[in-house]
Amino acid sequence: MTAYVPPYRAQLSEDNNIRKDSSLASYAKLKPAFDRKHGSVTAANSTPLTDGAAAVLMMSESRAKELGLQPLGYLRSFAFAAIDVWEDMLLGPSYATPLALDRAGIGLADLTLIDMHEAFAAQTLANLKMFASEAFAREKLGRSQAIGEVDMDKFNVLGGSIAYGHPGRDDRGGGMMSVENALHEQRAKPSAFQLTIRPDNIGVITIDVPGDKVNTLKAEFVEQVNDVLIRAQQHTALEGLVIVSGKPDSFIAGADITMIAACTSAKEAETLAKKGQSTLAQIAAFPVPVVAAIHGTCLGGGLELALACHGRVCSLDDKTALGLPEVQLGLLPGSGGTQRLPRLVGAAKALDMILTGKHIRARQALRMGLVDDAVPQSILLQTAIERVKQGWKHQRELPWQDRLLNGPLGRNLLFSIVRKKTLAKTHGNYPAAERIIQVVRTGLDHGSASGYEAEARAFGELAMTPQSAALRSLFFASTALKKERGGDAQPRALHRVGILG
């Protein structure tokens, strides 16, 4: 039933009680309306009490299905709180939300969208402040810590109660429906990076590319990585992050090669590399320890991501393999691999890995310092979590032999030998090998900033070479051949065989 009020069936075109001669200067003179000593609610930041009436129709799930209705969502948890109206007026969400989150077994940072009824601005701001207040958590809720700050990119994304109309939104049916619809829109483009905050304040980022058998890095991941790191930092008590894969036997198999094929110029490919560098730099600069828990293939951009982490742990499984095989595509690692790997394992081992594209198994990776620990898969995640809890203490130092080769004299000798051996194998026909040597040397001679710049520029130029185009074409053909199950032609009797060549 709908009850109409003047102007009855005519649509409202303007809110009531608007003072068109208002100014910020006049707002500043207004006194608080409730608590006149400490209060912040004035007529300038609240709305008139013009509530109407609203109703929510309810039915059983079976009846909804009989009518052909598809549920948008289910209530996973709920909580309510009775509070003293004179002391904590309209602060119900601050009391009830921690209970609802506990019952659901999740944290505030795990929520995709957050909707809060806005009676008026001050009420909403007060609740947001209490969510993040350690004092409120201890003194009012008896909790050891606050639930945290709200990510405003998730908060009332479709407008609050005032924007939707106070009565219709206040019944919570309107609020729930708008949030469910927004969630369904987001699910149409799911993120490959999912964040879960554990009770011990360790965040776990799970990489799981929707619809793919293995994880490969794609162009749209730049925004997704940025988003997941921002959400992690919103958790003020965060102690560290662990990055894992949601795929059974693959950490990250590398970058999506089609991104390179889509580039029409060296500048485009260089920009692609710089985006990758910038994205992984966010991980390297993250304010708390980040550890990669590696199981399965960790190649190319996948290893570059792991190198950007502050620590790495891998499984002892036979399927675990680490490498930078870009040279086999006529390229070089473009997201920082040419700079981070030499500083981690030494220039000699790094050049050998990058120039050959060889795969490194778990025990060898541990011996050479590529990973900090290698353990059975069953305890991989827990081991990574323990590494995070150790903080920055486990930073490894290069052995003296590698430090010597990284020094000026040893470096000259090393690069002279490597260049001669490489030229003897390639005869100058594979420009990627020579550029790898140049870029690694640039970083060691002139610092990481120059090295990253040289890496991105070389990546862009190599992507446009005929050698890289041919090797990438061979890669796509080989991949397609693996999926080929043969033809359906019947075998025929052979009477003569000719040999050509």
C-alpha positions in Angstrom: 0.0 0.0 0.0 1.2 3.5 -0.8 0.1 6.5 1.2 0.4 9.8 -0.8 0.9 13.2 0.8 0.8 16.7 -0.8 1.5 17.2 -3.6 0.0 13.8 -3.9 0.8 12.0 -7.2 3.1 14.7 -8.5 6.8 13.9 -8.4 9.0 15.8 -6.0 11.4 18.1 -7.8 13.0 19.8 -4.8 13.8 18.9 -1.2 11.9 20.7 1.5 13.3 23.2 4.1 16.1 24.4 1.7 17.6 27.8 2.7 18.9 29.1 -0.6 20.7 32.1 1.1 22.9 29.8 3.2 26.7 30.2 3.2 29.7 28.5 4.8 30.2 31.5 7.0 26.7 31.2 8.4 27.1 27.5 8.9 30.2 28.1 11.1 28.1 30.2 13.5 25.6 27.4 14.3 25.7 25.8 17.7 25.6 22.0 18.3 22.0 20.7 18.6 22.5 17.8 21.1 25.6 17.8 23.3 26.2 21.6 23.2 29.6 21.2 24.9 31.3 18.5 22.9 28.7 17.9 20.1 29.2 18.3 16.4 25.6 17.9 15.0 24.2 21.2 13.8 21.4 22.1 11.4 24.1 22.5 8.7 25.2 18.8 8.7 21.9 17.1 9.3 18.6 16.8 7.6 15.0 17.6 8.8 13.1 14.7 10.3 10.8 14.1 7.3 10.6 10.3 7.6 7.8 8.5 5.9 7.0 4.9 6.0 8.4 1.9 4.2 7.9 -1.9 4.2 9.8 -5.0 3.2 7.9 -7.9 1.8 9.1 -11.3 3.0 8.6 -14.8 1.8 10.2 -18.3 2.1 13.0 -19.2 -0.4 10.8 -22.0 -1.7 8.0 -19.5 -2.5 10.5 -17.2 -4.2 11.6 -20.0 -6.4 8.1 -20.9 -7.2 7.6 -17.4 -8.5 10.7 -17.6 -10.6 12.7 -15.2 -8.4 16.4 -15.7 -8.0 17.9 -14.7 -4.6 20.6 -12.0 -4.9 22.3 -13.1 -1.8 22.1 -14.7 1.7 22.6 -13.3 5.2 25.8 -14.8 6.5 25.7 -13.1 9.9 23.9 -10.4 11.9 24.0 -8.6 15.2 22.1 -5.9 17.0 22.8 -3.7 20.0 20.6 -1.8 22.6 22.4 1.4 23.7 21.6 4.4 25.9 20.1 7.0 23.5 21.4 9.8 25.6 25.0 8.5 25.7 25.5 6.9 22.3 22.7 8.0 20.1 22.8 6.4 16.7 26.1 4.6 17.4 24.4 1.1 17.0 26.7 0.1 14.1 29.8 0.7 16.3 28.5 -1.8 18.8 26.9 -4.4 16.5 29.3 -4.5 13.6 32.2 -6.2 15.5 29.8 -8.9 16.7 28.5 -9.5 13.2 32.0 -9.8 11.8 33.1 -12.2 14.6 30.0 -14.4 13.9 30.9 -14.5 10.2 34.6 -15.3 11.0 35.9 -12.4 8.9 37.4 -8.9 9.4 36.4 -5.5 8.1 39.0 -5.6 5.4 37.5 -8.8 4.0 34.3 -7.0 3.0 33.9 -6.1 -0.6 31.3 -3.3 -0.1 30.1 -1.6 3.1 26.7 0.1 3.4 25.7 2.2 6.4 22.4 4.0 7.0 23.0 7.7 7.2 20.5 9.5 9.4 22.8 12.5 9.0 26.4 13.1 8.2 27.6 13.4 11.8 26.1 10.1 12.8 27.9 8.3 10.0 31.2 10.0 10.7 31.0 9.2 14.4 30.5 5.5 13.6 33.4 5.5 11.2 35.6 7.1 13.9 34.5 4.5 16.5 35.3 1.6 14.0 38.9 2.7 14.1 39.2 3.8 17.7 41.3 1.6 19.9 40.1 3.4 23.0 36.4 2.8 22.1 37.2 -0.9 21.4 38.8 -1.3 24.8 36.6 0.8 27.0 33.2 0.3 25.4 33.4 -3.1 23.8 36.0 -4.9 25.9 38.0 -5.8 22.8 41.8 -5.9 22.5 41.7 -3.9 19.2 39.5 -1.9 16.9 37.9 -3.5 13.8 39.8 -0.9 11.7 39.3 2.0 9.4 36.8 1.7 6.5 38.1 1.8 3.0 36.1 4.7 1.6 36.3 3.2 -1.9 34.0 0.5 -0.6 31.7 2.7 1.5 28.2 3.6 0.4 29.4 3.5 -3.2 25.9 4.0 -4.6 25.0 6.8 -2.2 23.7 6.8 1.4 20.2 6.9 2.8 19.9 10.6 2.2 20.7 10.2 -1.5 18.1 7.4 -1.8 15.4 8.9 0.3 15.4 8.4 4.0 12.3 6.2 4.5 13.0 3.8 1.7 16.6 3.3 2.7 16.0 3.2 6.4 14.1 0.0 6.2 17.4 -1.7 5.2 15.7 -3.5 2.4 16.6 -0.7 0.1 20.2 -0.6 1.4 20.6 -4.4 1.1 19.2 -4.5 -2.4 21.5 -1.7 -3.7 24.6 -3.4 -2.2 23.6 -6.8 -3.7 23.2 -5.2 -7.1 26.5 -3.5 -6.8 28.2 -6.8 -5.8 26.7 -8.6 -8.8 28.2 -5.9 -11.0 31.6 -6.4 -9.4 31.4 -10.2 -9.7 31.1 -9.7 -13.5 34.7 -8.6 -13.3 36.2 -10.6 -10.4 39.7 -9.8 -9.2 42.5 -12.4 -9.4 43.8 -11.1 -6.1 41.8 -11.9 -3.0 42.7 -10.7 0.5 41.9 -12.5 3.7 43.1 -11.1 7.1 43.8 -13.9 9.7 43.0 -13.5 13.4 46.8 -13.0 14.0 46.8 -10.0 11.7 48.6 -11.7 8.9 47.1 -11.0 5.5 46.9 -13.8 2.9 46.7 -12.7 -0.8 45.5 -15.5 -3.0 46.2 -15.2 -6.7 43.6 -17.1 -8.7 42.9 -16.0 -12.3 39.2 -16.7 -12.9 38.6 -19.3 -15.7 42.3 -20.2 -16.3 44.1 -23.4 -15.4 47.2 -21.6 -14.4 47.9 -18.0 -13.3 49.4 -15.7 -15.8 49.9 -11.9 -15.3 47.7 -9.7 -17.3 47.5 -6.0 -18.0 44.4 -5.4 -15.8 46.3 -6.8 -12.8 48.0 -3.4 -12.3 44.8 -1.9 -10.8 44.0 -5.2 -9.0 47.4 -5.3 -7.2 47.1 -1.7 -6.3 43.6 -2.2 -4.9 44.5 -5.3 -2.8 47.6 -3.6 -1.3 45.5 -0.5 -0.4 42.9 -2.7 1.3 45.6 -4.5 3.2 47.0 -1.3 4.5 43.6 -0.3 5.7 44.0 -2.9 8.3 45.9 -0.8 10.9 47.1 -3.9 12.9 48.5 -5.7 9.9 51.7 -7.5 10.7 52.6 -8.8 7.2 51.4 -10.5 4.0 51.8 -13.9 2.5 51.2 -14.3 -1.3 49.9 -17.7 -2.4 48.4 -19.3 -5.5 44.8 -20.6 -5.7 45.8 -23.0 -8.5 46.8 -26.6 -7.6 50.3 -26.8 -9.2 51.1 -23.3 -10.4 52.2 -20.2 -8.6 52.4 -17.9 -11.6 53.4 -19.4 -15.0 54.6 -16.0 -16.3 53.1 -13.0 -18.1 50.4 -13.3 -20.7 52.5 -13.1 -23.9 49.5 -11.7 -25.9 50.1 -8.4 -24.1 53.4 -8.1 -26.1 51.8 -9.1 -29.4 49.3 -6.2 -28.9 52.1 -3.6 -28.7 52.6 -1.8 -32.0 55.8 0.1 -31.1 58.8 -0.2 -28.9 57.4 2.7 -26.8 54.2 0.8 -26.1 56.2 -2.3 -25.0 58.5 -0.1 -22.9 55.4 1.4 -21.2 54.1 -2.1 -20.5 57.4 -3.0 -18.8 57.4 0.2 -16.7 53.8 -0.6 -15.5 55.1 -4.0 -14.3 58.0 -2.4 -12.6 55.8 0.2 -10.9 53.4 -2.5 -9.7 56.0 -4.7 -8.2 57.8 -1.7 -6.6 54.6 -1.3 -4.5 55.2 -4.8 -3.1 58.9 -4.1 -2.5 58.1 -0.9 -0.6 55.2 -2.3 1.4 55.7 -1.2 5.0 55.3 -4.7 6.6 57.0 -8.0 5.5 55.7 -9.7 2.4 56.6 -13.4 1.8 55.8 -15.4 -1.3 54.7 -19.0 -0.7 55.6 -20.8 -3.9 54.3 -24.1 -5.1 54.4 -25.2 -8.7 55.7 -23.2 -11.6 57.0 -19.8 -10.8 58.4 -18.4 -14.0 58.9 -15.1 -15.7 56.7 -12.4 -14.3 55.8 -14.8 -11.5 59.4 -15.1 -10.3 59.8 -11.3 -10.7 56.8 -10.8 -8.4 58.3 -13.2 -5.9 61.7 -11.4 -6.1 59.8 -8.1 -5.2 58.7 -9.8 -2.0 60.8 -9.5 1.2 61.1 -13.3 1.5 60.3 -16.5 -0.4 59.5 -20.0 0.7 58.9 -22.8 -1.8 57.6 -26.3 -1.7 59.8 -29.4 -2.2 57.4 -30.8 -4.7 58.7 -31.9 -8.1 56.3 -29.6 -9.8 58.0 -26.5 -8.2 60.3 -24.7 -10.6 61.6 -21.2 -10.7 63.1 -19.4 -13.6 63.2 -16.4 -15.9 62.8 -17.9 -19.4 62.1 -14.6 -21.3 65.3 -15.0 -23.4 63.6 -18.0 -25.1 61.1 -15.5 -26.5 63.8 -13.1 -27.6 63.2 -10.8 -24.6 64.5 -10.1 -21.1 62.7 -9.9 -17.8 60.9 -6.5 -17.9 59.5 -6.1 -14.4 62.7 -5.7 -12.4 64.1 -9.2 -12.6 67.4 -8.1 -14.2 68.0 -5.9 -11.2 66.7 -7.8 -8.2 68.0 -11.2 -9.0 71.8 -10.2 -9.2 71.5 -8.5 -5.8 69.8 -11.6 -4.3 71.9 -14.4 -5.6 74.9 -12.7 -7.1 75.7 -11.5 -10.6 77.2 -14.8 -11.8 74.2 -17.0 -10.8 71.8 -14.4 -12.0 73.3 -14.1 -15.5 73.4 -17.9 -15.8 69.6 -18.0 -15.0 68.6 -15.1 -17.2 70.8 -16.0 -20.2 69.7 -19.7 -20.3 66.2 -19.4 -19.1 66.8 -22.6 -17.1 64.4 -23.9 -14.4 65.7 -24.1 -10.9 64.3 -26.8 -8.6 63.5 -26.2 -4.9 66.7 -27.5 -3.3 68.9 -25.8 -5.7 66.9 -22.6 -5.2 67.6 -22.9 -1.5 71.3 -23.5 -1.9 71.8 -20.5 -4.2 69.7 -18.2 -1.9 66.9 -17.7 -4.4 64.4 -18.8 -1.6 64.8 -18.6 2.2 63.3 -22.0 2.9 62.1 -25.1 1.1 59.5 -27.3 2.9 56.9 -29.9 2.2 53.8 -28.5 0.6 51.7 -29.4 3.6 53.4 -26.8 5.8 54.2 -24.2 3.1 51.7 -21.6 4.2 52.5 -22.0 7.9 56.2 -21.7 7.2 55.6 -18.5 5.1 53.5 -17.1 8.0 56.3 -17.8 10.4 58.8 -16.0 8.1 56.5 -13.0 8.2 56.4 -13.0 12.0 60.2 -13.0 12.1 60.0 -9.6 10.4 63.1 -8.3 8.7 65.5 -10.4 10.6 66.0 -13.1 8.0 67.5 -10.9 5.2 70.2 -12.9 3.6 73.7 -11.6 2.8 75.6 -12.8 -0.3 78.6 -15.2 0.2 82.0 -13.6 -0.1 82.6 -15.1 -3.5 79.5 -13.4 -4.9 80.3 -10.2 -3.2 83.7 -10.3 -4.8 82.2 -10.8 -8.3 79.8 -8.0 -7.7 82.7 -5.6 -6.9 84.3 -3.5 -9.6 87.3 -5.8 -10.4 85.4 -9.1 -10.1 82.6 -7.6 -12.2 84.9 -6.7 -15.1 86.3 -10.2 -15.2 82.9 -11.8 -14.9 81.2 -9.8 -17.6 84.2 -10.3 -20.0 84.0 -14.1 -19.6 80.1 -14.1 -19.8 80.1 -12.0 -23.0 82.7 -14.2 -24.7 80.8 -17.4 -23.9 77.5 -16.0 -24.9 78.8 -14.7 -28.3 80.4 -18.1 -28.9 76.9 -19.7 -28.6 74.7 -17.0 -30.3 77.2 -15.7 -32.9 75.4 -12.4 -32.5 72.1 -13.8 -33.9 70.1 -13.3 -30.7 70.1 -9.7 -29.6 68.3 -10.5 -26.3 71.4 -12.2 -24.8 73.6 -9.1 -25.4 71.0 -6.7 -24.0 70.6 -8.9 -20.9 74.3 -8.5 -20.2 74.2 -4.8 -20.8 71.2 -4.2 -18.6 72.5 -6.2 -15.7 75.8 -4.4 -15.9 74.1 -1.0 -16.0 72.2 -1.7 -12.8 75.4 -2.9 -11.0 77.5 0.0 -12.3 75.0 2.9 -12.0 72.4 1.7 -9.5 68.9 0.2 -9.6 67.2 3.3 -11.0 69.4 3.4 -14.1 69.0 -0.4 -14.3 65.2 -0.3 -14.3 65.3 2.4 -16.9 67.6 0.4 -19.1 65.6 -2.8 -18.5 62.3 -1.2 -19.7 63.9 0.4 -22.7 65.6 -2.8 -23.8 62.4 -4.8 -23.3 60.5 -2.4 -25.6 63.2 -2.5 -28.3 63.5 -6.3 -28.1 59.8 -6.8 -28.4 59.9 -5.2 -31.9 62.7 -7.4 -33.2 62.1 -10.1 -35.8 63.9 -12.6 -33.6 61.4 -12.1 -30.8 58.4 -12.1 -33.1 59.6 -15.5 -34.6 60.3 -17.0 -31.2 56.9 -15.9 -29.8 55.2 -17.4 -32.9 57.0 -20.6 -32.2 55.9 -20.5 -28.6 52.2 -20.1 -29.6 52.5 -22.9 -32.2 54.1 -25.3 -29.7 51.4 -24.4 -27.1 48.7 -25.1 -29.7 50.3 -28.4 -30.7 50.2 -29.6 -27.1 46.4 -29.3 -27.3 46.2 -31.1 -30.6 44.7 -34.6 -30.3 45.4 -35.7 -33.8 43.2 -36.1 -36.9 40.4 -38.6 -37.6 41.8 -39.9 -40.8 42.1 -43.7 -41.1 45.6 -45.2 -41.6 46.5 -46.2 -45.2 48.8 -48.9 -46.4 52.3 -47.6 -47.5 54.0 -49.0 -50.6 56.8 -46.5 -51.2 58.8 -44.1 -49.0 60.8 -41.2 -50.3 63.5 -39.3 -48.3 64.3 -35.7 -49.2 67.2 -33.6 -48.0 
